[in-house]
Amino acid sequence: MYTDEFAFERMQMVKEQIEARGVRDERVLEAMRTVPRHLFIPLENHQWAYSDAPLAIGHGQTISQPYIVALMTELLELEGDECVLDVGTGSGYQAAVLAGLVPEVHSVEVIPELAEKAARTLTRLGYLNVHVHQGDGSCGWLENAPYAGIVVGAAAPVVPAPLLEQLDEGGRLVLPVGSSGFQQLEVWTCQGQKYRREINLPVSFVPLRGEHGWK
């Protein structure tokens, strides 16, 4: 267990940064109120844990801005009985948010040290329905496919074909697509043998590494 000295800051984060910007899914909001973001970042950054910004977590990677985590989660339109895939585990924070919404989360991280640390953090905090895998997330995680939802926490130059192929019927893929410095947040929905794409808003993410990401 842990002492939640940041409970008030977390409530304010949800109210001022997330609800105020239009996120309405109450299950997503409750997950954001519950997951202790400060425990997914280095100790020296705890004072900034609930600020409206991404934060460095080492190895050139970041934990995403809280609003973006909430928005991408809401865009998956989860109902509560799905198996989902989180590409780019990073700190494990996005996976923890998803763990409060669905019974099974698979999360893939290309950097071994981050995968190991995230797995330890998630286990210590009791998120036992999250399975962290070390590997090339741009290829998805075929072993447990198909997925009702896939969220990608890094920017791809184009949408990775394996991620589309691992979507279940009606499933949704949410990811940033574009150049290494500027992307659009896209939502792809599987409809039979076709995919429908929607563009949500401009974003800026670290590059997706791997076979179907940036070399």
N, C-alpha and C positions, 0 to 999 in steps of 0.2 A: 504493500500500500504506500501511498505518498501523501504528503501534506499539500493540499491544493490552495496555496497562498495567492494564486492568480485567478480564482473563481470570478471575482468582480470584473477584472480586466477582460476575461473571456466573454462574460455576458455583454459588456459594453462593445466588444469587438463585433459580436453577432448583431446587436441592435444598430450600431452606427455604420459599420462597414458592409454588412451583408444584407440585412433586412432593408435598410435604407436604399440599397441599390436594386431592389426588386426581387431578390430570392424569396420565394414564397412556400416552397415545400417544407412543411413543418417537421418532417422526419429528418431532412437535411439540416435544418436549423438546430434541432435538438442534438444531432451528432456533433455539430460545430460547437455547441455549448458544452458538450461533455468531454470531448477529446482534449487532453492536456498538451497543447501545442508546445509549451515550454520544455517538455520532457523529450521532445524530438529534435532539439537543437543543442549546440554546444552551450555549456554553462555560462560562458562569458557573454552570450547573447540573450540570456533569459529576460533581461529588462526590456528587450525589444520583441519578445515572443508574440505579443498580441497587437503589434503595430501593423499598419496597412502597407505591408511591403514584403517581398521575398527576403530570405536571409541565407547567408552562406552556411553550408553544413560540411565543408571540406571536399577535397578532390575536385574542385572546380564546379561543384554542384550547389543547388539551392533548394530550400523548402519554399513552395509557392506562396504567393500572397493569399491570405485567408479567403478573400472574396472570390478569387479565381478557383480555389479548391471547391468552395461551395457551389459556384456556378457550374463548373464542369460536372460535379456530382449530380446536381439537379437536372442537367441536360441529359443524363442517362435515363431519366424517367423510371427509376426502379420502383417496383411494387413490394418487394420484401421477401421473395422466395427464389431469387436468382443466384446464379454463379457468375461472378464478374472477374475481369482481368485488369490489373493495374500495371501499366508498363512504365518502368522507371521508378523503382521503389524509393530511391533516395533515402530520406530519414525514416520512412514508414508512415508518415502522417496521413497521406491520402488513403493508404490502405486501412488505417485505423478508422477514418471517417466512414469508409465503405463497410467496414466490419460491423458498424452499428446499424446498417441498413439491410444487409443480406446475410444468409447463413454461410456462404463460402466465397472467399476472396483469394485469388492467386496473384502474386505480385512478382515481377521479374526485374532484376537489377544487374547491369553489366559489370559494375565495379565490385569485386569480391568483398572488399573491406566494408563498403556501405551495405551490401546485402547481409553480411554477418552482423553488423551493428544493428541494423533495422530489425532483424529477426530476434535478436536479444531484447531489444526495447519492447517490441510487440508482445513477446512472451511474458516479460516482466510485468507489463501492464494488463495482462489478461486477455489480449486479443488472440485467442486460440483458434479462431476460425480463419485466420490469415496464414497462408502458406507462401513463404518467401523462397524464390528460386534464383540462383545466380546463373545468368545467361544473357543471350542477345534478345532483348525485349522487342526489337524491331521485327523479329520473326514470330512474336507472340509466344504462346506456350501451348503447343499442340496437344499435349498429353491430356489436358482437362477440357479441351474445346468440345462443343461450341459454347460461347459465352453470350449471355443476355446483354452484357454491357462491357465495353472496353474503354478505359480512360488512359491517356498517354501524357505523362508529365514532362515531355521534352519535344522539341520541334523537329519535324521531319520535312525534307525537301519536297516530297510528294507523299500521298497516303500510302503506307506499306500494304502491298497486296495480301500478305499473310494475315494481317489483322482483319481485313475485310472478310477473308475466307473463313476465319474462325468465329465470325458472328453467327449467332443463332437467328432463325427467322424472326423478324421484328426487332432484333437486337440493334443497339446503337453504339457507335464508336465516336468518341469525343477526343479531338487532338488538335494541336497547333500545326499548321502547314505553311511553309514559306521559306524565306531566306534565313541565313544564320542570325540576322539581327532583327527581323520583323516578320511576323506571321499573322495569319487569320485563324481564329478558333473555328474549326469545322466540326459539323455533326453529320455522320454518315449512318443511314438506316438501311438494314437489309430487308429487301422486299422481293422474296422469291429469288430469281436469278439476277436481280438488278439491285442497285444501290442508289439511294436518294441522298444528295448532299445539300446541306444548309450552311451558310456562313454566318457566324454569330458576331464576333467583334475582333478588333486588332489586339494582338498580344505580343509579348516578347519572352521566349523561353530559352533555356540552354539547349544546345543541339542534341538530337537523338543520335546516339552512337549505334553502330552495327551495320549489318549487311544491307538493310533497307533504310538506313539513316544516313548521317554524314560520316564519311570515311575518316 
